[in-house]
């Protein structure tokens, strides 16, 4: 779908859509945008409503929560970036675990703001930076990715993307049979992959493996890249 905003030369302040299911936080974002002179054209509590609003109203900027009741905000961001190349998106989340932060960078999201520490001045800086065409990530993302880069034994280094995908399903406490059905592989293959993952991470029990997946955020969103078996 072409980005209908290109070349139109629309005047007026940048148009903003907020996709956030926590009403008070959505109000905070809306009032902050208004104080910056931006035009908030819609506030949506769910992924589906947010996608529809973006396709109808063609905003310049979307402030997008990652974890919404009806779906994954990161997946929605991927759809919007493909459909509207000129659209700018700032992700907002209280989850700053390593895997979520890695996915933000892999996706090439234009900005990220830590929902747990929403300083007005930092939000202002993020919005202005992203609207100017640059990228803005808060310290939470930089800290998480730096830790992984400096750790030679980090899961992102020792596991393949496919193994990370399996680990995310293990973290949901799925059985080998259930994982096999989802991925189209046999339970025996799943069991073999589970052993490989445990060996590479030096984790020796399934409960500890599940805990590892949860702590590192692997159970919250599916991997952005899904390599074949």
C-alpha positions in Angstrom: 0.0 0.0 0.0 1.5 3.3 -1.0 2.0 6.0 1.6 -0.6 8.6 0.5 1.1 11.3 2.5 4.1 11.5 0.2 4.1 14.6 -1.9 0.9 16.0 -0.6 2.5 18.9 1.1 0.1 18.9 4.0 0.2 22.0 6.2 -0.4 22.4 9.9 1.2 20.7 12.9 2.3 17.0 12.8 -0.6 14.6 13.2 -0.3 12.1 16.0 -2.1 8.8 16.8 -1.7 7.3 20.3 -2.2 3.6 20.7 -2.3 2.9 24.4 -4.7 0.9 26.5 -4.0 2.5 29.9 -6.4 5.4 29.9 -4.5 7.6 32.3 -1.2 7.2 30.5 -3.0 7.7 27.1 -4.3 11.0 28.5 -0.9 12.0 29.7 0.5 11.4 26.2 -2.3 13.3 24.6 -1.9 16.3 26.8 1.8 16.3 26.4 1.5 16.2 22.6 -1.0 19.1 22.7 1.4 21.1 24.8 4.0 20.6 22.1 1.6 22.0 19.5 0.9 18.6 17.9 -2.4 17.6 16.5 -3.7 14.4 18.2 -6.1 12.9 15.7 -7.0 9.7 17.5 -6.3 7.8 20.7 -6.8 4.0 20.4 -6.8 1.3 23.1 -6.1 -1.6 20.9 -3.9 -2.8 18.0 -6.8 -3.4 15.5 -8.3 0.0 16.2 -4.9 1.7 15.9 -4.1 0.1 12.6 -7.5 1.2 11.2 -7.0 4.7 12.4 -3.5 4.9 10.9 -4.9 3.7 7.5 -7.8 6.2 7.6 -6.2 9.3 9.2 -2.6 9.0 7.9 -0.7 10.4 10.8 2.9 11.6 10.8 3.7 10.0 14.2 2.4 7.1 16.2 3.0 6.6 19.9 2.6 2.9 20.3 2.4 0.7 23.3 4.0 -2.8 22.7 1.7 -5.0 24.9 -2.0 -4.5 24.2 -5.0 -6.7 25.0 -5.6 -7.7 21.4 -2.1 -8.1 20.1 1.6 -7.3 19.9 2.4 -3.6 19.3 5.8 -4.6 17.7 4.0 -6.7 15.1 1.7 -3.7 14.4 4.7 -1.4 14.0 6.2 -3.8 11.5 3.0 -3.7 9.5 2.8 0.1 9.6 6.4 0.6 8.6 5.9 -1.6 5.6 2.6 0.1 4.5 3.7 3.7 5.3 7.5 4.3 4.9 7.2 8.0 5.8 5.4 7.3 9.1 7.4 7.7 12.3 6.8 5.5 15.2 7.9 5.7 18.9 7.5 2.5 20.9 6.4 2.9 24.5 6.7 0.1 27.0 7.3 -0.7 30.7 9.1 -3.9 29.6 12.7 -3.2 29.0 14.0 -6.8 29.0 16.8 -7.8 26.7 14.7 -9.5 24.0 12.2 -6.7 23.7 15.0 -4.2 23.3 16.7 -6.3 20.7 13.5 -6.6 18.7 13.1 -2.8 18.8 16.6 -2.4 17.2 16.1 -5.3 14.7 12.9 -3.8 13.5 14.5 -0.4 13.1 11.9 1.4 15.1 12.4 5.1 15.1 12.2 5.7 18.8 11.7 4.0 22.2 10.6 5.5 25.5 10.6 3.7 28.8 7.0 3.8 30.2 8.2 3.2 33.8 10.1 6.5 33.8 8.2 8.9 31.4 10.0 12.1 32.1 8.1 14.9 30.1 11.4 16.4 29.0 12.6 13.1 27.6 9.3 12.5 25.8 9.6 15.9 24.3 13.1 15.2 23.1 12.1 11.8 21.7 9.2 13.2 19.7 11.1 16.1 18.3 14.1 13.9 17.4 12.0 11.3 15.7 9.9 13.9 13.8 13.1 15.5 12.6 14.0 12.2 10.9 16.5 10.9 13.5 16.3 8.0 15.9 15.9 8.3 19.7 16.2 5.5 22.3 16.1 6.1 26.0 18.8 4.8 28.4 16.9 1.7 29.2 17.3 0.3 25.7 20.9 1.4 25.4 21.7 -0.2 28.7 20.0 -3.5 27.8 21.7 -3.9 24.4 25.1 -2.8 25.7 24.9 -5.5 28.4 24.2 -8.1 25.7 26.9 -6.9 23.4 29.5 -7.1 26.1 28.6 -10.6 27.3 30.2 -13.3 25.1 27.8 -15.9 26.6 24.6 -13.8 26.1 21.7 -15.9 24.7 21.6 -13.7 21.5 25.2 -14.8 20.8 25.1 -18.5 21.6 21.6 -19.3 20.3 20.4 -19.2 16.7 17.2 -17.3 15.9 15.4 -20.6 15.6 16.6 -21.8 19.0 15.4 -18.5 20.5 12.0 -19.1 18.9 11.9 -22.6 20.5 13.0 -21.1 23.8 10.2 -18.6 23.7 7.7 -21.4 23.4 9.4 -23.4 26.2 9.0 -20.3 28.3 5.3 -20.6 27.8 5.5 -24.0 29.5 4.4 -25.8 26.3 5.2 -29.5 25.9 7.5 -30.9 23.2 4.3 -32.1 21.5 2.7 -28.7 21.6 5.9 -27.0 20.4 6.2 -29.5 17.6 2.6 -28.8 16.4 3.3 -25.0 16.3 6.6 -25.4 14.4 5.7 -28.4 12.2 8.5 -30.6 13.7 8.4 -33.9 15.6 8.4 -34.0 19.4 11.8 -35.8 19.2 13.3 -32.9 17.3 11.9 -30.5 19.8 13.4 -32.5 22.6 16.8 -32.5 20.9 16.6 -28.7 20.4 15.7 -28.3 24.0 18.8 -30.2 25.1 21.0 -28.1 22.8 19.6 -24.9 24.2 20.1 -26.1 27.8 23.7 -27.1 27.0 24.5 -23.8 25.4 23.0 -21.8 28.2 24.4 -24.1 30.9 20.9 -24.5 32.3 20.1 -28.0 33.5 16.4 -28.1 34.3 13.3 -27.2 32.4 11.9 -25.0 35.2 15.1 -22.9 35.2 14.9 -22.7 31.4 11.3 -21.4 31.6 12.4 -18.9 34.2 15.3 -17.7 31.9 12.9 -17.2 29.0 10.5 -15.2 31.1 13.1 -13.0 32.7 14.7 -12.2 29.4 11.3 -11.3 27.8 11.2 -14.2 25.3 7.6 -15.1 26.2 6.1 -11.7 25.6 6.6 -11.4 21.8 7.4 -13.8 19.0 10.8 -13.3 17.3 10.7 -10.9 14.4 12.5 -13.3 12.1 11.1 -16.9 11.9 13.7 -19.0 10.2 12.7 -22.4 8.8 13.5 -25.6 10.8 
